[in-house]
Amino acid sequence: MIALILAGGLGKRLRPLTDKTPKPLIEVGGKVIAEWQLEWLIRHGFKRVVFCVGYLAEKFVEKFGDGSSMGIEILYSVEKELLGTAGGLKNAEGLCRGEGKILVINGDIITNINPMVTLEALEGVIGAISLVPLPAIYGIVKFDSKTNIVQEFREKPIIHDYWINAGIYGFRDEIFDFLPERGSLEIEVLPKLASLEKLRAVPFGSVFWKSIETYKDLEEVEKFLTRAG
């Protein structure tokens, strides 16, 4: 059992924080994002982790080394140029193939999802995709169409009728046969698996999940980690 963290991107939306620091190494709640991820993986029994890195790859090695300080084995798959999420996974094939099941996560996610549930969902399929309810980014208003009287107002609710990709995947070894040398899991690979009915949805209804894209996301994660810690 091995976990792979996709951490090769530029993190442009968090500049200037990411001018000299890869996004997964930005500090939030007293630790860098990747450290929170590693601790999460360790709690769920993972002993081997591969970082797919490109931009400022040396910073990851400086921070984590071989992982012995955390009691795990850390390996690095280095991209000489940006390969995308599918290409990054393909580039790490030599480190991952033969494991049977691979957990793949985006390098900017903080969550308390149980990743083992996603891996356990791989029976009969090639991939399993973790889903979380859609978080609204605006206040939601319901009103009477005749009188325009507001009947309900909810500030940025979780919309449980719709599900989004949580950026946490389980894959069998066969996934490497579907991966391009360069490209996107989300655009090129997952739709193909879905068309073949080889992708299973794994919904998580009551969890914390946040993809860190903006300064506002950092603030929200900081609050969650402070409460949880």
N, C-alpha and C positions, 0 to 999 in steps of 0.2 A: 504494500500500500504506500503510495507516494502522492505528495501534493505539489502542484506547480503553480507558482505565482507569476502572473503576467505583469511585468514591471518595466517594460521597455519604452514607454511613451514619454513625451516631452512635458506634459502637464501645463500646457500653454495658458489655460484659464486661471491658473494660480500664480502667474508671474506677478511680481518679481521673486516670490518665494522659491520658485523652481528654476531661477536663473543659474543657481549654483548647487541646487539640491534636487534630486529626483523626487517626484511627488510622494512615492511610498516612504521616503525618509523625512518627510515633514513631521514635526512634532505636534502631537495633540494629546492632551490629558497627561503630559509628563513622559510620554514615550512616542517614538516614531510610529507611523501607521503600520509599517511592515512588522514591527516588534509586537504590536497588538495582534496582528494576524498570526504570527508564529506562535504566540502563547495560546491563541484560540485553537490552532492546529494541534499543538502539544496536548491540550486538555482532551482532545478527541482521539488521542492515541497515535498521531503521526510521528514517525521517527526520521523520515527523509523528506526534504523539501528542495525543490529546484526553483531558483529565481531565474526567470527569463528577463534578461536585462540588455539594455543598449545604451541609452542616454546616461552618461556619467556612471557607467557600470562599476568603475573602481570604487565608488562611494559605498556600494553594497558590500563589497569585499572588506573594505576598511571597517564597516560597522559590525558585520556578523561573522566574518572569517569562515571557518569550516563548520560553525554552529556548535562546536564543543562546549562553549561557555553556556549554552542553553540546553545542553544535553541531547542535541539532535545532530543529524548530518545535513549540511547545506551544500548544495551543488549549484553551479552557475552555468547557464546557457547564454552566451554572449552573442548579440546580434551586431554585425558590423555596419548594418544599415537598418532603418526601420522596416520591419517585416509585417506589421499588423498582428492582430491577435491569433489568427490562424497560422501565419508564417512563423510567429514566435513559438507556438506549440510544436509545429513541424520541425523547427530548428533544434528543439530539445528531444527529438525522438530517440536519439542514442542513449539518453539518460533515463528515459521513461518506458520505452517499449519493453515488454516482457513482465511488467508489473501486474498485468491483468486488469486492474482498475486504477484510474488516475483521477484525482480531484484537481480541478483547474479553477482558479479564482482570479478575478481582476485585482490588481495591486493597490486599489484605492478604496476598498470596502471595509467598513467596520460593521460587524453583525454578531448576534448571538445565535444564529441559525445552527442547527445540528447538521454538519456536513455528512455524517454517516448515513442519514436518512436518504440523502441524494445518491450516495454510492449504492445503497441497498436497493434502489429503484431501477438498477441496470439489468434486471432479469429480462431477457428476451429483446433488449434494445442495445443500441450502440452508445447512445447518449442520454443523460438525464439533466434537465435544466431546472434549477431552483427558481421559484417565483415568489414574489411578495405583492401584497395589494398596492395599487397605485396611490402614491401620496400626492394629493392636490397641492399645487404651488400657489393657489389663490383661494380666497374665501368663496364658498359655494352658497348661492342664494336660490331659494325656491319662492315663487310668488304667484299670486292669482292672475291669470292672463287677462281677466276682464277688469279687475279693479286695480291691478298692480300693487296690491297690498302684499308685503313680504310675509310669507308663512313660516319660513325657516331660514336661519343664517348659521353657517358653520365655517369657522376660520380654518382653512387648510386641513380638511379632514382626510382620513384614509378612506379611499373609495374601494370598498371590498368587492364590488361587482366587476372590477377590472384588475388584471394581473400583469406584472412587468418582469422582465428578465433581471434577476438579482446578481448576475455575473458570477455565479457559482455553479460549476458543472461537474458531473461525473461522466467519465468516458471509459469505454473498453479500448483495448489495444487497436481494434479495427479502425478507430478514428483516424489513425495516421494514413490510412489508405484514402481518406477523403480530404486531406489537408493540402492546400497549395503551398508552394515555396514562399509566396507572399500574398497576403490577403486577410480578410476578416472572417472570424467565426460567425459573427452576427449576420453578415450580409451574404456570405457564400456557402458556409458549411451548415449552420443550423437549419436554414430553409431546405437544403438538400436532404438532411436527415428527416425532417418533418414530412417531406414529400414521399419518402420511403417508409413512413410510419416506424422509424427507428429512433425517435426522440420522445422521451417520457417527461411529462410535466410533474414537478414536485412542489406543490403549493405550501407555503408557510404563512399562516394567517396571523399569528400573534407573536411577532418577534421584533427585535430592533434590527433595522438594516439601513445603512446610509452609504451611498456612493459619494465620495468627497470630490466635488467638481469645483466648488467655489468657496470663498471666504465664509459665506453663510453656512455652508455645510460643515466647515471646521468648527464653527461656533456651536452648532447643534450637536455634533459628536462630542465636543468638549463637555457640554452639559450632561449628556448621557453617561459618559465615562465617569464624571464626577459623582453622579447619583449612584451609579453601579459600584463604584470603588469604595 
